[in-house]
Amino acid sequence: MSRSAPRRRAERPPTRRARAADDARAGVERFASSRIPLVAAVLVVLAGLGALVTCVAELGPAWLCSAGSVAVATAYSWALAARTGGRPVVVGTLALAMGVAVVLIDDDSLRTGAAVLTCVVSAVLAVMATVPAVRFLQTVREVVIAVVIAAIGALATIGFEPVVTVTRFEYVTLGLALLGAFALVYRLGAGLHGLGRRGVVIVLIGTAVLALTLAYAELLRRYGTPGLVGTLLDAAAWTRDNLGAFPRPLVAVLGVPALAWGVHMRARRRQGWWVCAFGVTATVRVANSLINPAATLEEAALSVLYGVVVGLVLGFLVIRLDVALTGQPGSRSRRAEEASALRPEPPRTRPLL
């Protein structure tokens, strides 16, 4: 006796609720892929920046500082989530609610916490907003864009009027920014197995430079001999008197060179993201550059400018050394190397993941 063929169950047509959910999901995807969110975020940042500048210049009411900080923190949180493949609507709404709550409650601890988060988000977004650079002029452009994003974050950070110990605030924001940057780069760089031997060496060198810079500064501050400390303080004082400011060592020695080398390498190898992660040491220093009440706005701006200039010079030397060691010498091979630097990455306004 032959078996009868199994009957196929007729597919049920989607219900009205399922069709409505599909239509809503498609609408959200179309909205996210359009330029409307980007334009809105830029307008919010510009409005927040205008409010912060007006407040710093003491030309308006005091509440402009808080309003500007909340606007910039919300837009930056949304942009970072969108850039890293997260949920920008959820993150942006949460950041807005938290910012408004901090302003309404008006507690020193909450304002300080909001300032820390704003500083960290600004520093990480500044690095994530960069794109690969084939030539050095493009590298300079990416570093300038990152510094500008972090500088706006610096105004938003002090707009919350935190009550802080300067050294503690700098260490906390630096640690959190490094953790956030490396957590994102771990995904962008295909995990630890995407490092390779070259990437491992780069990470070890960057970690060693960071540790030595921080350890030297701390040991000098606590246990330095009066003669050595006096000599360094005299050199810093001479620089301030004649140039207006002293460049931050971490920005000039590690952060900007790492960011410049990283965006240059990203056009060729994915290990460039691991180098860019150390660039957050520069952007976080820019984002917390106004937290010290003893430093004027002009001095902080000049300190950042000098650090960026020195860092770009060091970055150029590192890039030339990298090209000389890994490529073939000669101008023809250099042009061929630039022409072959076509590693794909999404545009600046699209998600990286």
C-alpha positions in Angstrom: 0.0 0.0 0.0 1.5 3.3 -1.1 1.9 6.1 1.3 0.0 9.3 0.5 2.1 12.4 -0.1 2.2 14.7 2.9 -0.1 17.6 2.6 1.4 21.0 2.5 0.1 23.4 5.0 -1.2 26.5 3.3 0.6 29.6 4.4 -1.6 32.0 6.3 -1.6 35.6 5.1 0.0 38.0 7.5 -2.2 39.5 10.1 -3.0 43.2 10.2 -0.7 43.6 13.3 2.2 41.8 11.5 1.8 44.0 8.4 1.7 47.1 10.6 4.9 46.0 12.4 6.6 45.3 9.0 5.6 48.7 7.7 6.8 50.4 10.9 10.1 48.5 10.7 10.6 49.5 7.0 9.8 53.1 7.9 12.4 53.2 10.6 15.0 51.7 8.2 14.2 54.3 5.6 14.4 57.1 8.1 17.7 55.8 9.4 19.2 55.6 5.9 18.1 59.1 5.0 20.0 62.3 5.7 17.3 63.7 8.1 18.8 62.2 11.3 22.3 63.5 10.3 21.1 67.0 9.5 19.1 67.0 12.8 22.1 65.9 14.8 24.3 68.6 13.2 21.7 71.3 13.9 21.4 70.1 17.5 25.2 70.2 18.0 25.4 73.7 16.4 22.5 75.0 18.6 24.2 73.5 21.7 27.6 75.0 20.7 26.0 78.4 20.3 24.4 78.2 23.7 27.7 77.1 25.3 29.7 79.9 23.6 27.1 82.4 24.6 27.2 81.2 28.2 31.0 81.2 28.3 31.1 84.7 27.0 28.5 85.6 29.7 26.1 87.1 27.2 23.0 85.1 28.2 21.2 83.5 31.1 23.0 80.8 33.2 20.7 78.0 32.0 22.2 78.2 28.5 25.3 76.2 29.8 23.1 73.3 31.0 20.9 73.4 27.9 23.9 73.4 25.5 25.6 70.6 27.4 22.5 68.4 27.3 22.0 69.1 23.6 25.6 68.2 22.7 25.7 65.1 24.9 22.4 63.9 23.4 23.6 64.4 19.8 27.0 62.9 20.5 25.5 59.8 22.2 23.1 59.3 19.2 26.0 59.8 16.7 28.3 57.3 18.5 25.5 54.7 18.7 24.7 55.2 15.0 28.4 55.1 14.0 29.1 51.9 15.9 26.0 50.0 14.8 24.0 50.4 18.0 20.5 51.7 18.6 20.8 55.5 18.2 17.1 56.3 19.0 17.2 54.4 22.3 20.7 55.8 23.3 19.8 59.3 22.3 16.5 59.3 24.2 18.2 57.8 27.2 21.0 60.5 27.1 18.4 63.2 26.8 16.4 61.9 29.7 19.5 61.6 31.9 20.7 65.1 30.9 17.3 66.7 31.7 17.1 64.8 35.0 20.6 66.0 36.0 19.8 69.6 35.3 16.5 69.5 37.1 17.8 67.7 40.2 20.9 69.9 40.3 23.1 67.7 42.4 26.9 68.1 42.3 27.5 64.3 42.1 25.0 63.9 39.2 26.5 66.9 37.4 30.0 65.5 37.8 28.9 62.1 36.5 27.2 63.7 33.5 30.4 65.6 32.8 32.5 62.4 32.9 30.2 60.6 30.5 30.1 63.6 28.1 33.9 63.8 28.1 34.2 60.1 27.4 31.6 60.0 24.7 33.1 63.0 23.0 36.6 61.4 23.0 35.5 58.1 21.7 33.2 59.6 19.0 36.1 61.8 17.8 38.1 58.7 17.0 35.2 56.7 15.6 34.2 59.6 13.3 37.5 59.4 11.3 37.9 57.7 8.0 41.0 56.1 6.3 43.5 58.5 4.9 45.7 57.6 1.9 47.8 60.7 1.9 49.3 62.8 4.7 47.1 65.8 4.0 44.1 63.6 4.4 45.6 62.4 7.7 45.9 66.0 8.9 42.2 66.6 8.0 41.1 63.6 10.0 43.1 64.7 13.1 41.7 68.2 12.9 38.1 66.8 12.6 38.7 64.6 15.7 40.1 67.5 17.7 37.2 69.7 16.7 34.7 67.1 17.8 36.5 66.7 21.1 36.8 70.4 21.6 33.0 70.9 21.4 32.8 68.1 23.9 35.1 70.0 26.2 32.7 72.9 26.2 29.8 70.5 26.9 31.8 68.9 29.7 32.3 72.1 31.7 28.7 73.2 30.9 27.5 70.7 33.5 29.6 72.7 36.0 31.1 69.6 37.7 32.8 69.7 41.1 36.0 67.7 40.6 39.5 67.1 41.6 41.4 67.8 38.3 43.9 64.9 38.4 41.2 62.4 39.4 38.8 63.6 36.7 41.6 63.3 34.1 42.5 59.8 35.1 38.9 58.6 35.3 38.0 59.9 31.9 41.2 58.6 30.3 40.6 55.1 31.7 37.0 55.0 30.6 37.7 56.4 27.2 40.5 53.8 26.6 38.1 51.0 27.7 35.4 52.2 25.4 37.7 52.7 22.5 39.3 49.2 22.8 35.9 47.6 23.3 34.8 49.0 19.9 38.1 48.4 18.2 37.9 44.8 19.3 34.8 44.4 17.1 36.1 46.6 14.3 39.5 44.9 14.1 38.1 41.4 13.9 39.0 40.5 17.5 42.4 39.6 18.8 43.1 37.1 16.0 42.9 40.1 13.6 45.9 41.7 15.2 48.6 39.6 13.7 52.2 39.8 14.7 52.4 43.4 13.5 49.3 44.5 15.5 50.6 42.8 18.6 53.9 44.8 18.4 51.9 48.0 17.8 49.7 47.4 20.8 52.6 46.6 23.1 54.5 49.7 22.0 51.5 51.9 22.5 50.8 50.5 25.9 54.4 50.9 26.9 54.5 54.5 25.8 51.2 55.2 27.7 52.4 53.5 30.8 55.8 55.3 30.8 54.3 58.7 30.2 51.7 58.4 33.0 54.2 56.8 35.4 56.9 59.4 34.7 54.5 62.2 35.3 53.2 60.7 38.5 56.6 59.8 39.8 57.9 63.3 39.0 55.0 64.9 40.7 55.4 62.8 43.9 59.0 61.8 44.2 60.9 64.1 41.9 64.0 65.9 43.2 63.6 69.6 43.7 66.3 70.4 41.2 64.7 68.3 38.4 61.2 69.4 39.1 62.4 73.0 39.3 64.1 72.7 35.9 61.0 71.3 34.2 58.8 73.8 35.9 61.1 76.6 34.7 61.0 75.2 31.1 57.2 75.0 31.3 56.9 78.5 32.7 59.2 79.9 30.0 57.1 78.3 27.3 53.9 79.7 28.8 55.4 83.2 29.1 56.7 83.2 25.5 54.3 81.0 23.7 51.2 81.3 25.8 50.9 77.6 26.8 52.8 74.3 27.2 51.7 71.3 25.0 50.3 68.3 26.8 52.9 65.4 26.5 50.3 62.7 26.2 48.7 64.5 23.2 52.0 65.3 21.5 53.9 62.1 22.1 51.2 59.4 21.9 47.7 60.5 21.0 48.0 62.5 17.8 50.9 60.4 16.3 48.8 57.2 17.0 45.7 58.7 15.4 47.6 60.0 12.4 49.4 56.7 11.9 46.2 54.8 12.5 44.0 56.5 9.9 46.9 56.2 7.5 47.2 52.4 8.2 43.4 51.8 8.0 43.5 52.6 4.3 45.8 49.6 3.9 45.4 47.2 6.9 42.7 46.5 9.5 45.3 46.7 12.2 45.1 50.4 11.8 42.0 50.4 14.1 44.2 49.1 17.0 46.5 52.1 16.5 43.6 54.5 16.3 42.5 53.3 19.7 45.5 55.0 21.3 44.4 58.2 19.6 41.7 58.5 22.3 44.5 59.5 24.7 44.6 62.8 22.6 40.9 63.3 22.2 40.1 62.7 25.9 42.8 65.3 26.8 41.2 67.7 24.5 37.7 66.9 25.9 38.8 67.5 29.5 41.2 70.4 28.7 38.8 73.0 30.2 38.2 71.2 33.5 41.2 72.9 35.2 39.9 76.3 36.6 43.5 77.6 36.9 43.9 77.5 33.1 42.3 80.1 30.9 40.4 79.3 27.7 43.2 80.8 25.6 45.9 78.8 27.4 43.9 75.6 27.0 43.4 76.2 23.3 47.0 77.0 22.7 48.1 73.9 24.6 45.9 71.7 22.4 47.2 73.5 19.2 50.8 73.0 20.1 50.2 69.4 21.1 48.5 68.7 17.7 51.3 70.4 15.7 54.1 68.5 17.5 52.0 65.3 17.3 51.5 65.7 13.5 55.2 66.1 13.0 55.9 62.9 15.0 53.1 61.2 13.2 54.6 62.1 9.8 57.9 60.7 10.8 56.3 57.5 12.0 54.3 57.1 8.8 57.4 57.7 6.6 59.3 55.1 8.7 56.5 52.6 8.4 56.4 53.1 4.6 60.2 52.8 4.4 60.2 49.6 6.4 57.2 47.8 4.9 57.2 49.1 1.3 59.7 49.4 -1.5 61.8 52.5 -1.7 61.4 55.1 -4.4 58.8 57.6 -5.5 57.3 55.3 -8.1 56.6 52.6 -5.6 55.2 55.2 -3.1 52.7 56.3 -5.7 51.8 52.7 -6.5 51.4 52.0 -2.8 49.1 55.0 -2.5 47.1 53.8 -5.5 46.7 50.4 -4.0 45.5 51.7 -0.7 41.9 50.8 -1.3 40.8 49.0 1.9 37.0 49.6 2.0 35.3 51.3 5.0 31.9 52.9 5.3 31.7 56.6 4.8 31.8 59.0 7.8 28.1 59.2 8.1 27.4 55.5 7.8 27.6 52.7 10.5 31.0 51.0 10.8 29.3 47.7 11.8 
